Amino acid sequence: MTRIAIIGAGLSGLVLAHRLKARASVTVFEKSRGVSGRMSTRYTERYQFDHGTQFFIARTNTFRSFLQPLIAQGVVARWDAAFVELNRGETISKRQWDENFPHYVAVPGMSHLGKYLLTDLDVRLRTRVAEIGTTDRGWLLLSATGDRLGEYDWVVSTVPPAQAGELLPTSFCHLPSLKKIKMVGCYALLLGMQSPIQLPWQAALVQDADISWISVNRSKPGRSGGFCLLVHATNAWSENHIEDDVDEVKKHLAQETSDLLGHDVTNADYCTVHRWRYANIEKQDGPVAYVDEERLLAACGDWCIQGRVEAAFTSATSLADRLGSLI
C-alpha cells in the first residue's frame, strides 16, 4: 500500500487524509497540540473563544454535500447572527443571517470539525517535521532533533506556502511558485467580561479602524461560558505590527474596541492576544493544488484559492482525486 505523509492537520490535511485513508497508508504530522489549524477554539476556566475562523459558508454543491451529514449529526450548525457593518461606531447596514444565505460554525467550538474528521486517522500531534531527506525506499521525514519519523512514497504539505517553501525539497518543481505566494497576518483580541455588554448585534464588520471584526462568541450555537468578545485586527494593521510587543498590541486593540463600542473593555476580566502570522490571502489564479508527479511531492491548502474554509476543502478534495488516480 502506498505510504503518504501529510504535514499539517488543518482542515485541508484532515480532509485529504480522510479521503485517502481507504486507498493508502496515511500519516498526518502536526506540530501543535491539537488539530484544525485556524479553525481553532480556545477554552479558559470561564470563557470560550473561536479565535481564528469565525464562520463559513457553502458556495458549491460539493461542499454542501460534505456538510449535510455533519449538520444532521450536530457537528455543524447555522449561526443566525444579527449582523451589522460599522463605521466609526455608526451602523451603516444591518441584516439578520438566516437560511436564505446560511453561515455555519462547528459545534460546540470551531475546532470540533477537525476533531470529528480524526476518526480512524493516524495523526501525530506535537510532532514537527524539520527535514525531508531521501532513502532508497522513498522520502525520509526527520524531526528537529534528528529522529526518524518514517519513510514515505508521497509527501504532501498543507501548511502555509512560506513554511512549505522552507520545508519541501528544492527538487519540488512548484517551489518557485510557492515562494511567490504571500499570506497576510492577523491579530485576534480575546476579551472575557464578568458582566455582559448590551449590544444590538452579535457580529460586526468594522470599517475605517484598525480592527475589522467583532463578534459575541457565545451567540454561536452550542457555546458555553461567560460573555466574551472576539476581535480581529485588520490584515493591513496586523502586517505592519506583526513583530510588535504583544502587550502594546493588546493595549492598542483594546482601546480601539473601547472607542468603537463606547464601552471600556481595557479592564476586561480576561484579555489576551493571539497572533496569526498566516491568516488570509487574496483570491488566487493558480492551480487549486500543486502536484509533482515525478518526485511524488504535493502541496495544497486554502491559500491555493482564497483564505476560506471552503477553499481549504476544495483544494484538499481536488488533490485527493488527483492522488487517487496516481497511487
C-alpha positions as CSV (number, residue, x, y, z in Angstrom):
1,M,0.0,0.0,0.0
2,T,1.3,3.5,-0.9
3,R,2.6,5.4,2.1
4,I,1.6,9.0,2.3
5,A,2.8,11.6,4.8
6,I,0.7,14.7,5.2
7,I,2.3,17.7,7.0
8,G,-0.3,19.8,8.8
9,A,-3.6,18.9,10.5
10,G,-5.7,21.8,9.5
11,L,-8.9,21.2,7.5
12,S,-7.0,20.6,4.2
13,G,-4.7,18.0,5.8
14,L,-7.6,16.2,7.6
15,V,-9.9,16.2,4.6
16,L,-7.1,14.9,2.4
17,A,-6.3,12.1,4.9
18,H,-9.9,11.2,5.3
19,R,-10.4,10.9,1.5
20,L,-7.2,8.8,1.0
21,K,-7.3,6.5,4.1
22,A,-9.1,3.7,2.4
23,R,-6.6,3.6,-0.5
24,A,-3.2,4.3,1.2
25,S,-1.4,4.2,4.5
26,V,-1.7,7.8,5.6
27,T,0.1,9.5,8.5
28,V,-0.6,13.2,9.4
29,F,2.1,15.2,11.3
30,E,1.1,18.3,13.3
31,K,3.5,20.4,15.2
32,S,0.7,21.8,17.5
33,R,-1.0,20.0,20.4
34,G,-4.3,20.0,18.6
35,V,-5.8,19.8,15.1
36,S,-7.9,22.2,13.0
37,G,-5.3,25.0,12.3
38,R,-7.1,28.3,12.1
39,M,-10.4,26.7,12.8
40,S,-9.4,26.9,16.4
41,T,-11.2,27.2,19.8
42,R,-9.5,28.4,23.0
43,Y,-11.0,27.4,26.3
44,T,-10.3,29.1,29.6
45,E,-11.9,28.4,33.0
46,R,-14.7,30.8,32.3
47,Y,-14.7,31.6,28.6
48,Q,-14.7,30.1,25.2
49,F,-13.3,31.7,22.0
50,D,-13.2,30.8,18.4
51,H,-10.2,33.0,17.8
52,G,-9.4,32.1,14.2
53,T,-12.1,31.3,11.7
54,Q,-15.4,32.9,12.7
55,F,-17.8,31.1,10.4
56,F,-18.0,29.6,6.9
57,I,-20.4,29.4,4.0
58,A,-21.0,26.9,1.3
59,R,-21.0,28.1,-2.3
60,T,-20.6,24.8,-4.1
61,N,-22.7,21.7,-4.2
62,T,-19.7,19.5,-3.3
63,F,-19.1,21.4,-0.1
64,R,-22.8,21.4,0.8
65,S,-22.9,17.7,0.3
66,F,-19.9,17.4,2.7
67,L,-21.7,19.5,5.3
68,Q,-25.1,17.7,5.1
69,P,-24.2,14.7,7.4
70,L,-22.3,17.0,9.7
71,I,-25.3,19.2,10.1
72,A,-27.5,16.1,10.7
73,Q,-25.2,14.9,13.4
74,G,-24.9,18.3,15.1
75,V,-21.2,18.8,14.3
76,V,-22.1,21.8,12.2
77,A,-24.9,24.3,12.8
78,R,-26.2,27.5,11.3
79,W,-25.3,30.7,13.1
80,D,-28.3,33.1,12.7
81,A,-26.5,36.2,14.0
82,A,-27.7,39.8,14.0
83,F,-25.1,41.2,11.7
84,V,-24.1,44.9,11.2
85,E,-21.5,46.9,9.4
86,L,-20.0,49.7,11.5
87,N,-18.1,52.8,10.6
88,R,-16.7,54.9,13.4
89,G,-19.3,53.3,15.7
90,E,-22.2,54.1,13.5
91,T,-24.3,51.4,12.0
92,I,-24.3,51.7,8.2
93,S,-26.1,48.5,7.4
94,K,-27.7,45.6,9.2
95,R,-29.3,42.3,8.4
96,Q,-30.3,39.0,10.1
97,W,-28.4,35.9,8.9
98,D,-30.8,33.1,8.2
99,E,-31.4,30.0,6.0
100,N,-31.5,32.1,2.8
101,F,-27.7,32.5,3.0
102,P,-26.6,30.3,5.8
103,H,-23.5,31.0,7.9
104,Y,-22.1,27.9,9.6
105,V,-20.0,27.1,12.6
106,A,-18.7,23.9,14.1
107,V,-20.3,22.8,17.4
108,P,-19.5,23.2,20.3
109,G,-16.4,25.0,19.1
110,M,-14.9,25.7,15.7
111,S,-12.1,23.1,16.3
112,H,-14.6,20.3,16.6
113,L,-15.0,19.9,12.8
114,G,-11.4,18.9,12.7
115,K,-11.8,16.6,15.7
116,Y,-14.7,14.9,14.0
117,L,-12.5,14.1,11.0
118,L,-9.9,12.4,13.2
119,T,-11.9,9.1,13.2
120,D,-9.6,6.2,12.0
121,L,-6.7,8.6,11.1
122,D,-3.1,8.3,12.3
123,V,-2.3,11.8,13.5
124,R,0.9,12.6,15.3
125,L,0.4,15.7,17.4
126,R,3.3,17.8,18.7
127,T,5.5,16.4,16.0
128,R,7.3,18.9,13.9
129,V,8.7,17.7,10.6
130,A,12.0,19.7,10.3
131,E,13.6,18.0,7.3
132,I,12.7,15.8,4.3
133,G,15.5,13.6,3.1
134,T,15.7,10.6,0.8
135,T,16.4,6.9,1.2
136,D,16.3,4.0,-1.3
137,R,12.7,3.5,-0.1
138,G,11.4,7.0,-0.7
139,W,11.2,10.2,1.4
140,L,12.6,10.2,4.9
141,L,11.0,12.6,7.4
142,L,13.1,13.9,10.3
143,S,12.3,15.8,13.5
144,A,14.1,18.9,14.8
145,T,16.2,16.6,17.0
146,G,17.1,14.3,14.0
147,D,14.7,11.5,15.0
148,R,13.4,9.4,12.1
149,L,9.6,10.0,11.7
150,G,9.2,7.4,8.9
151,E,9.7,6.7,5.2
152,Y,7.0,7.5,2.7
153,D,6.3,7.3,-1.0
154,W,4.5,10.6,-1.2
155,V,4.9,13.7,1.0
156,V,2.2,16.4,1.0
157,S,2.4,19.7,2.7
158,T,-0.8,21.5,3.7
159,V,0.9,24.2,5.8
160,P,1.1,27.9,4.6
161,P,3.2,28.5,1.5
162,A,6.0,30.3,3.3
163,Q,6.5,27.3,5.6
164,A,6.1,24.8,2.8
165,G,8.7,26.6,0.7
166,E,11.2,26.2,3.5
167,L,10.4,22.6,4.2
168,L,9.8,20.9,0.8
169,P,12.9,19.6,-1.1
170,T,14.4,22.0,-3.5
171,S,13.7,19.5,-6.3
172,F,9.9,20.1,-5.9
173,C,9.1,21.6,-9.3
174,H,6.5,24.0,-7.9
175,L,8.8,25.5,-5.3
176,P,9.3,28.8,-7.2
177,S,5.6,29.3,-7.4
178,L,5.1,28.6,-3.7
179,K,7.7,31.2,-2.7
180,K,5.8,33.9,-4.6
181,I,2.6,33.3,-2.7
182,K,2.1,35.6,0.3
183,M,-0.4,35.2,3.1
184,V,-1.0,38.1,5.5
185,G,-1.2,38.0,9.3
186,C,-4.0,38.9,11.7
187,Y,-4.1,39.6,15.4
188,A,-7.0,38.3,17.5
189,L,-8.0,40.0,20.7
190,L,-9.9,37.8,23.2
191,L,-12.0,39.6,25.8
192,G,-13.9,37.9,28.6
193,M,-16.3,40.1,30.6
194,Q,-17.7,39.5,34.0
195,S,-20.8,41.5,33.0
196,P,-22.3,41.3,29.5
197,I,-22.2,44.3,27.3
198,Q,-25.6,45.1,25.9
199,L,-25.2,45.2,22.1
200,P,-27.9,45.4,19.4
201,W,-25.9,42.9,17.2
202,Q,-23.9,39.7,17.5
203,A,-21.4,40.1,14.7
204,A,-20.0,43.2,13.2
205,L,-17.8,44.0,10.2
206,V,-15.9,47.2,11.0
207,Q,-14.7,49.9,8.6
208,D,-12.3,52.8,9.0
209,A,-10.5,51.4,12.1
210,D,-7.5,49.2,12.9
211,I,-10.0,46.4,13.8
212,S,-12.1,44.7,11.1
213,W,-14.4,42.3,13.1
214,I,-16.1,41.9,16.4
215,S,-18.4,39.1,17.5
216,V,-20.2,37.9,20.6
217,N,-18.8,34.4,20.7
218,R,-21.5,33.0,23.0
219,S,-24.1,33.8,20.4
220,K,-22.9,30.9,18.3
221,P,-24.8,27.6,18.7
222,G,-23.6,25.3,21.4
223,R,-21.2,27.8,23.0
224,S,-20.7,27.8,26.8
225,G,-19.1,30.0,29.4
226,G,-19.3,33.7,30.2
227,F,-19.8,36.7,27.9
228,C,-16.9,37.2,25.6
229,L,-15.9,39.2,22.5
230,L,-13.6,38.1,19.7
231,V,-11.9,41.0,17.9
232,H,-9.8,40.7,14.7
233,A,-7.4,43.4,13.7
234,T,-7.3,44.3,10.0
235,N,-4.8,42.4,7.9
236,A,-3.0,45.7,7.0
237,W,-2.6,46.8,10.6
238,S,-1.5,43.3,11.7
239,E,1.1,43.0,8.9
240,N,2.5,46.4,9.9
241,H,2.8,45.4,13.5
242,I,3.4,41.7,13.2
243,E,6.6,41.8,15.3
244,D,5.5,44.4,17.8
245,D,5.5,43.8,21.6
246,V,2.4,41.7,22.4
247,D,1.4,43.9,25.3
248,E,1.4,47.0,23.1
249,V,-0.7,45.3,20.5
250,K,-3.2,44.2,23.2
251,K,-3.3,47.7,24.6
252,H,-4.0,49.3,21.2
253,L,-6.6,46.8,20.1
254,A,-8.4,47.0,23.5
255,Q,-8.6,50.8,23.2
256,E,-9.7,50.6,19.6
257,T,-12.5,48.2,20.7
258,S,-13.5,50.5,23.6
259,D,-13.7,53.5,21.3
260,L,-15.8,51.6,18.8
261,L,-18.2,50.2,21.3
262,G,-18.4,53.3,23.6
263,H,-17.7,50.9,26.4
264,D,-14.3,50.5,28.3
265,V,-13.0,47.0,27.7
266,T,-9.4,47.7,28.8
267,N,-10.1,46.2,32.2
268,A,-11.8,43.0,31.0
269,D,-11.7,40.0,33.3
270,Y,-9.8,38.1,30.6
271,C,-7.8,39.8,27.9
272,T,-5.1,38.3,25.6
273,V,-3.9,38.5,22.1
274,H,-3.2,35.7,19.6
275,R,-1.0,36.3,16.5
276,W,-1.9,34.5,13.3
277,R,1.2,35.0,11.2
278,Y,-0.5,33.4,8.2
279,A,-4.2,34.2,8.3
280,N,-5.6,35.3,5.0
281,I,-4.9,35.6,1.3
282,E,-6.5,37.3,-1.7
283,K,-8.1,35.2,-4.5
284,Q,-5.5,33.2,-6.4
285,D,-5.4,32.4,-10.1
286,G,-3.1,29.4,-9.9
287,P,-3.8,25.7,-9.5
288,V,-6.1,24.5,-6.7
289,A,-3.3,22.1,-5.6
290,Y,0.4,21.7,-6.6
291,V,1.5,18.2,-7.7
292,D,4.9,17.0,-8.7
293,E,4.1,13.5,-10.2
294,E,7.8,12.8,-10.9
295,R,9.1,13.4,-7.4
296,L,5.9,12.3,-5.5
297,L,5.5,15.6,-3.8
298,A,2.5,17.9,-3.4
299,A,1.1,20.9,-1.6
300,C,-2.5,22.1,-1.0
301,G,-4.4,24.4,1.2
302,D,-6.9,27.3,1.3
303,W,-4.0,29.6,0.1
304,C,-4.2,27.9,-3.3
305,I,-7.6,29.5,-3.9
306,Q,-8.6,32.1,-1.2
307,G,-8.5,32.2,2.6
308,R,-11.7,30.5,3.3
309,V,-12.9,27.2,4.8
310,E,-14.5,26.0,1.6
311,A,-11.2,26.8,-0.2
312,A,-9.3,24.5,2.1
313,F,-11.9,21.8,1.5
314,T,-11.8,22.3,-2.3
315,S,-8.0,22.2,-2.5
316,A,-7.8,19.0,-0.5
317,T,-10.6,17.2,-2.3
318,S,-9.1,18.1,-5.7
319,L,-5.7,16.8,-4.6
320,A,-7.2,13.7,-3.2
321,D,-8.8,12.9,-6.5
322,R,-5.5,13.5,-8.3
323,L,-3.5,11.3,-5.9
324,G,-6.2,8.7,-6.1
325,S,-5.6,8.3,-9.8
326,L,-1.9,8.0,-9.2
327,I,-1.5,5.6,-6.3
